[in-house]
Amino acid sequence: ITTVSKRGRPSAPGPAAAFMSAMSNETVHYMAACDVTDAKALECLTDWAPPVHAAPLEELGWAVSDDVVDVIRRDIGRMGQVELKRSLQRLEDAKYQAVFQTREVRSRLQSKSFAQEKEQLQEEQLQLQEREAAILELIADVSQRLGAGAE
């Protein structure tokens, strides 16, 4: 959570202070000082982003969804209705994973601390977009087979 005030730290008495204390104990809370009438300060505030966890790209385990997609693509012709439904669920999970990973890479691209890795991150983002497109195509194929089998 990010809160903004002219002084940077709210000083409301009573229940508001207790709320701020509880909120800070339960979640990450960033407090910023910004005068909205100061254009430069407002620009700096809107450009700011929380620090990004710096896990190496290789450690994120992104190859798992590729294996699932390859196996489903290979075996789709031999699958029955139950297997198709199970595969559709796995593909939906892989799609959500790809969307999450794309967001992670996008946030790293926007972070100044990853400026040296910009080219690698852009390549990773392109690969993730291609993976998501392949997953969506396979979801359409599996859904079509499920629909054809239900008739």
Buried (B, 14 or more C-beta within 10 A) or exposed (E): EEBBBEEEEEEEEEEEEEEBEEEEEEEEEEBBEBBEEEEEBBEEBEEEEEEBEEEEBEEBEBEEBBEBBEEBBEEBEEBEEEBBBBBBEBBEBBBEBBEEBBEBBEBBBEBEEBEEBEEEBEEBBEBBEEBBEBBEEBBEBBEEBBEEEEE
